[in-house]
Amino acid sequence: MTPAGPCTAQPEVLRYDSPVLAAGAQALDEYKYVGESDYYVCAISNLGSPVGFTMRFRDSEGRYLTNTPLQGVNTAQQLTLEPPMRIPEGGRIGIELVNGTLVDVQTSLLFVGFRKFYEDRMNPFSSPAELGVVGDTPAGFRDEPFVYNFDVASIAGSTAPGQLPLKIDADADFIWRAGAFTADSGTATAIRLRFTDGQGRYRMNTRIPIGLLFGQTLESNLPIFPEIHLPASSVVYFDIENTDVGAITNFQLSMMGVKRSPR
């Protein structure tokens, strides 16, 4: 967790350049070290990789940040972490790359974040964010940034495939705070959907155009307010509809938030 108390944030971007991966090759033990002071990762940006090239990341303790790998989309994309993920001094971010394409691929990643430097004085009337307090984790718990990906391989035109499930891992509750969507082909903004909470109750009475709920492309995620608490092992159901006459392929909704577990 981000330490409380008087401090100031110094923005910094760490760059990682991958090796050239031959078609069908993988690199599952890549890392980016953060140096001699704690580093807080706010976002991971991919500068572009083709469809079929996947990426997955681990924190300093080896825990995955997403439940499934992120798919390349040919253009720049961004994975946002809220609260920022703390990597302790000397620590590293784990990187797993798989080239499922038919050509050689090399990609670059930007870890966007900041470092904390303490000052001798503080303004007692400042907001918690200005004093370096990020997040509102209850006492006795800890939050770890995580992203669940809800994936649908194909949605035929003018169809509603019904309730589609996504199960929350058994190791921790999930606090859902933001979302973004993308698709390889088709008109992703033609999708309308509604979803349940961790108690099986729909959060809306009818399907809503997805662009009113979430940001399009991973770097433009929109917040969910208030956040939704999804208990461990619960199931979220998505009632989804493609209102366009054309099919939508490889639709992905990224659910940004934190895993919350007892210390």
Secondary structure in CASP SS format (residue, H / E / C, confidence):
PFRMAT SS
TARGET T0000
AUTHOR 0000-0000-0000
METHOD secondary structure of the structure
MODEL  1
M C 1.00
T C 1.00
P C 1.00
A C 1.00
G C 1.00
P C 1.00
C E 1.00
T E 1.00
A E 1.00
Q E 1.00
P E 1.00
E E 1.00
V E 1.00
L E 1.00
R E 1.00
Y E 1.00
D E 1.00
S C 1.00
P C 1.00
V C 1.00
L E 1.00
A C 1.00
A C 1.00
G C 1.00
A C 1.00
Q E 1.00
A E 1.00
L E 1.00
D E 1.00
E E 1.00
Y E 1.00
K E 1.00
Y E 1.00
V C 1.00
G C 1.00
E C 1.00
S C 1.00
D C 1.00
Y E 1.00
Y E 1.00
V E 1.00
C E 1.00
A E 1.00
I E 1.00
S E 1.00
N E 1.00
L C 1.00
G C 1.00
S C 1.00
P C 1.00
V C 1.00
G C 1.00
F E 1.00
T E 1.00
M E 1.00
R E 1.00
F E 1.00
R E 1.00
D C 1.00
S C 1.00
E C 1.00
G C 1.00
R C 1.00
Y E 1.00
L C 1.00
T E 1.00
N C 1.00
T C 1.00
P C 1.00
L E 1.00
Q E 1.00
G C 1.00
V C 1.00
N C 1.00
T C 1.00
A C 1.00
Q E 1.00
Q E 1.00
L E 1.00
T E 1.00
L E 1.00
E E 1.00
P E 1.00
P E 1.00
M E 1.00
R E 1.00
I E 1.00
P C 1.00
E C 1.00
G C 1.00
G C 1.00
R E 1.00
I E 1.00
G E 1.00
I E 1.00
E E 1.00
L E 1.00
V E 1.00
N E 1.00
G C 1.00
T C 1.00
L C 1.00
V C 1.00
D C 1.00
V E 1.00
Q C 1.00
T C 1.00
S E 1.00
L E 1.00
L E 1.00
F E 1.00
V E 1.00
G E 1.00
F E 1.00
R E 1.00
K E 1.00
F E 1.00
Y E 1.00
E C 1.00
D C 1.00
R C 1.00
M C 1.00
N C 1.00
P C 1.00
F C 1.00
S C 1.00
S C 1.00
P C 1.00
A C 1.00
E C 1.00
L C 1.00
G C 1.00
V C 1.00
V C 1.00
G C 1.00
D C 1.00
T C 1.00
P C 1.00
A C 1.00
G C 1.00
F E 1.00
R E 1.00
D E 1.00
E E 1.00
P E 1.00
F E 1.00
V E 1.00
Y E 1.00
N E 1.00
F E 1.00
D E 1.00
V E 1.00
A E 1.00
S E 1.00
I E 1.00
A C 1.00
G C 1.00
S C 1.00
T E 1.00
A E 1.00
P E 1.00
G E 1.00
Q E 1.00
L E 1.00
P E 1.00
L E 1.00
K E 1.00
I C 1.00
D C 1.00
A C 1.00
D C 1.00
A C 1.00
D E 1.00
F E 1.00
I E 1.00
W E 1.00
R E 1.00
A E 1.00
G E 1.00
A E 1.00
F E 1.00
T E 1.00
A C 1.00
D C 1.00
S E 1.00
G C 1.00
T C 1.00
A H 1.00
T H 1.00
A H 1.00
I E 1.00
R E 1.00
L E 1.00
R E 1.00
F E 1.00
T E 1.00
D C 1.00
G C 1.00
Q C 1.00
G C 1.00
R C 1.00
Y E 1.00
R C 1.00
M C 1.00
N C 1.00
T C 1.00
R C 1.00
I E 1.00
P E 1.00
I H 1.00
G H 1.00
L H 1.00
L C 1.00
F C 1.00
G E 1.00
Q E 1.00
T C 1.00
L H 1.00
E H 1.00
S H 1.00
N C 1.00
L E 1.00
P E 1.00
I E 1.00
F E 1.00
P E 1.00
E E 1.00
I E 1.00
H E 1.00
L E 1.00
P C 1.00
A C 1.00
S C 1.00
S C 1.00
V E 1.00
V E 1.00
Y E 1.00
F E 1.00
D E 1.00
I E 1.00
E E 1.00
N E 1.00
T C 1.00
D C 1.00
V C 1.00
G C 1.00
A C 1.00
I E 1.00
T E 1.00
N E 1.00
F E 1.00
Q E 1.00
L E 1.00
S E 1.00
M E 1.00
M E 1.00
G E 1.00
V E 1.00
K E 1.00
R E 1.00
S E 1.00
P E 1.00
R C 1.00
END
